[in-house]
Amino acid sequence: MDLNRKRLIVTGAAGGIGASVLRGLVGAGARVAAMDVNDPLGSEEAARADRTGPGAARYFRCDVRKRAEVDAAFADAVAWLGGLDGLVNIAGIERAAPAESIGDADWDLMFDVNTRGTFHTNQAAFAYLKEQGGRILNFGSAAGVMGLPGCAHYSAAKAAVLGWTRTVAKEWGRHGISVNAAAPGMWTPMYEAHRARMDEQALAAHDRMMAGLIPLGGRLGDPDRDMTPFVVYMMSEGARFITGQTLAVDGGLMIP
């Protein structure tokens, strides 16, 4: 679990799970390039992690939808890091709509950020990892495995992330690169927004459903306590022989 001297990139680091992971990786001794499109929050979170240490952090703006911006941000980050040992690709968005009402623009946005962003960042990381090996951890979702009513475009985009992850794990293993996906079940600002869209009756029904679906505690987990330690492990040498997996960190929500 010691990440001293590890050089890592985290996308989506300005808030939620990403900010928690950034702090945890720096706390484990890693040098971390934090990427996001929310410059004020991203800069603030990186500065906070850097002050706390014992590792180091710096913020780099990166819109994962745009290949040129991803390539430029990764080049700047790797120059600061002095190399690259791993990528934690968390950047993503969620939208809700009945399947029959999803428009082309919302469908495209979901795939541009969640799927194209994974494609761009993974390829950019590969360029630096292919000579020495390393770790890639993409963030998928139980929605990509089980489906999530009201979020068909989100579910489809995350399912594509999982298919990509399994395939490149098979292709890039010969370079010593492990590629896995996390399926988090965490209480985040994104989940708060999801809850805010429900009326009182729907929210009560949702909470009853979650209490029955999650064996450990009956509710989603805490990123600092439940998700970040897992990511630290996945970037460590202890996870060297794990690849091509969708690893659920969700209190049992995704038990078949």
DOMIMAR-884626 format. One record per residue (C-alpha): x, y, z; chain; residue in one letter. Coordinates in steps of 0.5 Angstrom, whole numbers, always signed. Example, Ala and Ser with C-alpha at 12.3 -4.5 7.8 and 13.67 -1.06 7.14 Angstrom:
! DOMIMAR-884626
+-------+-------+-------+------+------+
|    px |    py |    pz | unit | code |
+-------+-------+-------+------+------+
|   +25 |    -9 |   +16 |    A |    A |
|   +27 |    -2 |   +14 |    A |    S |
+-------+-------+-------+------+------+
//
This chain:
! DOMIMAR-884626
+-------+-------+-------+------+------+
|    px |    py |    pz | unit | code |
+-------+-------+-------+------+------+
|    +0 |    +0 |    +0 |    A |    M |
|    +6 |    +5 |    +0 |    A |    D |
|    +6 |    +9 |    -6 |    A |    L |
|   +12 |   +13 |    -5 |    A |    N |
|   +16 |   +15 |   -11 |    A |    R |
|    +9 |   +13 |   -15 |    A |    K |
|    +8 |   +18 |   -21 |    A |    R |
|    +0 |   +18 |   -22 |    A |    L |
|    -5 |   +22 |   -26 |    A |    I |
|   -12 |   +22 |   -23 |    A |    V |
|   -18 |   +25 |   -28 |    A |    T |
|   -24 |   +28 |   -25 |    A |    G |
|   -20 |   +30 |   -19 |    A |    A |
|   -24 |   +37 |   -17 |    A |    A |
|   -30 |   +34 |   -13 |    A |    G |
|   -33 |   +27 |   -10 |    A |    G |
|   -29 |   +21 |   -11 |    A |    I |
|   -24 |   +24 |   -15 |    A |    G |
|   -22 |   +29 |    -9 |    A |    A |
|   -22 |   +24 |    -4 |    A |    S |
|   -18 |   +19 |    -8 |    A |    V |
|   -13 |   +25 |   -10 |    A |    L |
|   -12 |   +26 |    -2 |    A |    R |
|   -11 |   +19 |    -1 |    A |    G |
|    -6 |   +18 |    -6 |    A |    L |
|    -2 |   +24 |    -4 |    A |    V |
|    -3 |   +21 |    +3 |    A |    G |
|    +0 |   +15 |    +1 |    A |    A |
|    +6 |   +18 |    -1 |    A |    G |
|    +5 |   +19 |    -9 |    A |    A |
|    +6 |   +25 |   -13 |    A |    R |
|    +0 |   +26 |   -17 |    A |    V |
|    -3 |   +30 |   -23 |    A |    A |
|   -10 |   +32 |   -21 |    A |    A |
|   -14 |   +34 |   -28 |    A |    M |
|   -21 |   +37 |   -29 |    A |    D |
|   -25 |   +42 |   -32 |    A |    V |
|   -27 |   +46 |   -26 |    A |    N |
|   -21 |   +50 |   -25 |    A |    D |
|   -22 |   +53 |   -19 |    A |    P |
|   -24 |   +47 |   -15 |    A |    L |
|   -19 |   +43 |   -18 |    A |    G |
|   -13 |   +48 |   -16 |    A |    S |
|   -16 |   +48 |    -9 |    A |    E |
|   -16 |   +41 |    -8 |    A |    E |
|    -9 |   +40 |   -11 |    A |    A |
|    -7 |   +45 |    -7 |    A |    A |
|   -10 |   +42 |    -1 |    A |    R |
|    -7 |   +35 |    -2 |    A |    A |
|    +0 |   +38 |    -3 |    A |    D |
|    +0 |   +42 |    +3 |    A |    R |
|    -2 |   +36 |    +7 |    A |    T |
|    +3 |   +31 |    +4 |    A |    G |
|    +7 |   +27 |    +4 |    A |    P |
|    +7 |   +26 |    -3 |    A |    G |
|    +6 |   +32 |    -8 |    A |    A |
|    +0 |   +34 |   -12 |    A |    A |
|    -1 |   +39 |   -18 |    A |    R |
|    -7 |   +41 |   -22 |    A |    Y |
|    -7 |   +41 |   -30 |    A |    F |
|   -14 |   +43 |   -34 |    A |    R |
|   -16 |   +37 |   -38 |    A |    C |
|   -23 |   +36 |   -42 |    A |    D |
|   -23 |   +29 |   -43 |    A |    V |
|   -27 |   +29 |   -49 |    A |    R |
|   -22 |   +33 |   -53 |    A |    K |
|   -16 |   +29 |   -55 |    A |    R |
|   -11 |   +35 |   -57 |    A |    A |
|   -13 |   +37 |   -50 |    A |    E |
|   -12 |   +30 |   -46 |    A |    V |
|    -5 |   +29 |   -50 |    A |    D |
|    -2 |   +36 |   -48 |    A |    A |
|    -5 |   +36 |   -41 |    A |    A |
|    -1 |   +29 |   -40 |    A |    F |
|    +5 |   +31 |   -43 |    A |    A |
|    +5 |   +37 |   -38 |    A |    D |
|    +4 |   +33 |   -33 |    A |    A |
|    +9 |   +27 |   -34 |    A |    V |
|   +14 |   +33 |   -35 |    A |    A |
|   +12 |   +35 |   -28 |    A |    W |
|   +12 |   +28 |   -25 |    A |    L |
|   +18 |   +26 |   -28 |    A |    G |
|   +15 |   +20 |   -31 |    A |    G |
|    +8 |   +16 |   -31 |    A |    L |
|    +7 |    +9 |   -27 |    A |    D |
|    -1 |   +10 |   -27 |    A |    G |
|    -8 |   +13 |   -29 |    A |    L |
|   -14 |   +13 |   -25 |    A |    V |
|   -19 |   +15 |   -29 |    A |    N |
|   -25 |   +18 |   -25 |    A |    I |
|   -28 |   +24 |   -30 |    A |    A |
|   -35 |   +22 |   -31 |    A |    G |
|   -42 |   +25 |   -31 |    A |    I |
|   -49 |   +22 |   -30 |    A |    E |
|   -56 |   +25 |   -33 |    A |    R |
|   -63 |   +22 |   -32 |    A |    A |
|   -69 |   +21 |   -37 |    A |    A |
|   -73 |   +16 |   -39 |    A |    P |
|   -70 |   +12 |   -45 |    A |    A |
|   -76 |   +14 |   -50 |    A |    E |
|   -74 |   +21 |   -49 |    A |    S |
|   -67 |   +21 |   -49 |    A |    I |
|   -64 |   +26 |   -55 |    A |    G |
|   -58 |   +26 |   -59 |    A |    D |
|   -55 |   +31 |   -55 |    A |    A |
|   -55 |   +28 |   -49 |    A |    D |
|   -53 |   +21 |   -51 |    A |    W |
|   -47 |   +24 |   -55 |    A |    D |
|   -45 |   +28 |   -48 |    A |    L |
|   -46 |   +22 |   -44 |    A |    M |
|   -41 |   +18 |   -49 |    A |    F |
|   -36 |   +24 |   -50 |    A |    D |
|   -35 |   +24 |   -43 |    A |    V |
|   -35 |   +17 |   -40 |    A |    N |
|   -33 |   +13 |   -46 |    A |    T |
|   -29 |   +18 |   -51 |    A |    R |
|   -26 |   +20 |   -45 |    A |    G |
|   -24 |   +13 |   -42 |    A |    T |
|   -21 |   +12 |   -50 |    A |    F |
|   -17 |   +19 |   -50 |    A |    H |
|   -14 |   +18 |   -43 |    A |    T |
|   -12 |   +11 |   -43 |    A |    N |
|    -9 |   +12 |   -50 |    A |    Q |
|    -5 |   +18 |   -47 |    A |    A |
|    -3 |   +14 |   -41 |    A |    A |
|    -1 |    +8 |   -46 |    A |    F |
|    +4 |   +12 |   -49 |    A |    A |
|    +8 |   +13 |   -43 |    A |    Y |
|    +7 |    +6 |   -40 |    A |    L |
|    +8 |    +2 |   -45 |    A |    K |
|   +16 |    +1 |   -44 |    A |    E |
|   +16 |    +0 |   -37 |    A |    Q |
|    +9 |    -2 |   -35 |    A |    G |
|    +4 |    +0 |   -30 |    A |    G |
|    -3 |    +1 |   -28 |    A |    R |
|   -10 |    +4 |   -31 |    A |    I |
|   -16 |    +4 |   -27 |    A |    L |
|   -22 |    +6 |   -30 |    A |    N |
|   -29 |    +8 |   -27 |    A |    F |
|   -35 |    +4 |   -29 |    A |    G |
|   -41 |    +3 |   -26 |    A |    S |
|   -46 |    -2 |   -23 |    A |    A |
|   -51 |    +1 |   -28 |    A |    A |
|   -46 |    -1 |   -34 |    A |    G |
|   -47 |    -9 |   -31 |    A |    V |
|   -54 |    -9 |   -29 |    A |    M |
|   -58 |    -3 |   -32 |    A |    G |
|   -61 |    +3 |   -29 |    A |    L |
|   -68 |    +5 |   -30 |    A |    P |
|   -68 |   +13 |   -32 |    A |    G |
|   -61 |   +13 |   -34 |    A |    C |
|   -60 |    +8 |   -40 |    A |    A |
|   -55 |   +13 |   -44 |    A |    H |
|   -51 |   +13 |   -38 |    A |    Y |
|   -52 |    +5 |   -37 |    A |    S |
|   -50 |    +4 |   -44 |    A |    A |
|   -44 |    +9 |   -44 |    A |    A |
|   -41 |    +6 |   -37 |    A |    K |
|   -42 |    -1 |   -41 |    A |    A |
|   -38 |    +1 |   -46 |    A |    A |
|   -32 |    +3 |   -41 |    A |    V |
|   -33 |    -4 |   -38 |    A |    L |
|   -32 |    -7 |   -45 |    A |    G |
|   -26 |    -3 |   -47 |    A |    W |
|   -23 |    -4 |   -40 |    A |    T |
|   -23 |   -12 |   -41 |    A |    R |
|   -21 |   -12 |   -48 |    A |    T |
|   -15 |    -7 |   -47 |    A |    V |
|   -13 |   -11 |   -41 |    A |    A |
|   -12 |   -17 |   -46 |    A |    K |
|    -8 |   -13 |   -51 |    A |    E |
|    -4 |    -9 |   -46 |    A |    W |
|    -2 |   -14 |   -41 |    A |    G |
|    +4 |   -16 |   -46 |    A |    R |
|    +7 |    -9 |   -44 |    A |    H |
|    +6 |   -10 |   -36 |    A |    G |
|    +0 |    -6 |   -36 |    A |    I |
|    -6 |    -8 |   -32 |    A |    S |
|   -13 |    -5 |   -33 |    A |    V |
|   -18 |    -6 |   -29 |    A |    N |
|   -25 |    -2 |   -28 |    A |    A |
|   -28 |    +0 |   -21 |    A |    A |
|   -36 |    +0 |   -20 |    A |    A |
|   -37 |    +4 |   -14 |    A |    P |
|   -43 |    +5 |   -10 |    A |    G |
|   -41 |   +11 |    -6 |    A |    M |
|   -45 |   +17 |    -3 |    A |    W |
|   -43 |   +23 |    -7 |    A |    T |
|   -45 |   +30 |   -10 |    A |    P |
|   -47 |   +26 |   -16 |    A |    M |
|   -51 |   +22 |   -12 |    A |    Y |
|   -54 |   +28 |    -8 |    A |    E |
|   -56 |   +31 |   -15 |    A |    A |
|   -60 |   +24 |   -17 |    A |    H |
|   -63 |   +24 |   -10 |    A |    R |
|   -65 |   +32 |   -11 |    A |    A |
|   -69 |   +30 |   -17 |    A |    R |
|   -74 |   +25 |   -13 |    A |    M |
|   -80 |   +28 |   -10 |    A |    D |
|   -81 |   +26 |    -3 |    A |    E |
|   -85 |   +19 |    -4 |    A |    Q |
|   -80 |   +17 |    -9 |    A |    A |
|   -74 |   +18 |    -5 |    A |    L |
|   -77 |   +14 |    +1 |    A |    A |
|   -78 |    +8 |    -4 |    A |    A |
|   -71 |    +9 |    -7 |    A |    H |
|   -68 |    +9 |    +1 |    A |    D |
|   -72 |    +3 |    +2 |    A |    R |
|   -70 |    -1 |    -4 |    A |    M |
|   -63 |    +1 |    -3 |    A |    M |
|   -63 |    -2 |    +4 |    A |    A |
|   -66 |    -8 |    +2 |    A |    G |
|   -60 |    -8 |    -4 |    A |    L |
|   -54 |    -7 |    +0 |    A |    I |
|   -52 |   -12 |    +5 |    A |    P |
|   -47 |    -8 |    +9 |    A |    L |
|   -51 |    -2 |   +12 |    A |    G |
|   -56 |    -1 |    +7 |    A |    G |
|   -54 |    +5 |    +4 |    A |    R |
|   -48 |    +8 |    +0 |    A |    L |
|   -41 |    +8 |    +2 |    A |    G |
|   -37 |   +14 |    +4 |    A |    D |
|   -31 |   +15 |    -1 |    A |    P |
|   -26 |   +17 |    +4 |    A |    D |
|   -27 |   +11 |    +8 |    A |    R |
|   -29 |    +6 |    +3 |    A |    D |
|   -27 |    +8 |    -4 |    A |    M |
|   -20 |   +11 |    -3 |    A |    T |
|   -17 |    +6 |    +1 |    A |    P |
|   -19 |    +1 |    -5 |    A |    F |
|   -16 |    +6 |   -10 |    A |    V |
|    -9 |    +6 |    -6 |    A |    V |
|    -9 |    -1 |    -6 |    A |    Y |
|   -10 |    -2 |   -14 |    A |    M |
|    -4 |    +3 |   -15 |    A |    M |
|    +0 |    -1 |   -11 |    A |    S |
|    +5 |    -7 |   -12 |    A |    E |
|    +0 |   -11 |    -9 |    A |    G |
|    -5 |   -11 |   -15 |    A |    A |
|    +0 |   -13 |   -20 |    A |    R |
|    -3 |   -19 |   -22 |    A |    F |
|   -10 |   -17 |   -22 |    A |    I |
|   -13 |   -14 |   -29 |    A |    T |
|   -19 |   -14 |   -34 |    A |    G |
|   -24 |   -14 |   -28 |    A |    Q |
|   -30 |   -10 |   -26 |    A |    T |
|   -29 |    -9 |   -18 |    A |    L |
|   -35 |    -7 |   -15 |    A |    A |
|   -34 |    -3 |    -8 |    A |    V |
|   -41 |    -2 |    -6 |    A |    D |
|   -43 |    -6 |    +0 |    A |    G |
|   -45 |   -12 |    -4 |    A |    G |
|   -50 |    -8 |    -9 |    A |    L |
|   -48 |   -12 |   -15 |    A |    M |
|   -48 |   -19 |   -12 |    A |    I |
|   -51 |   -23 |   -17 |    A |    P |
+-------+-------+-------+------+------+
//
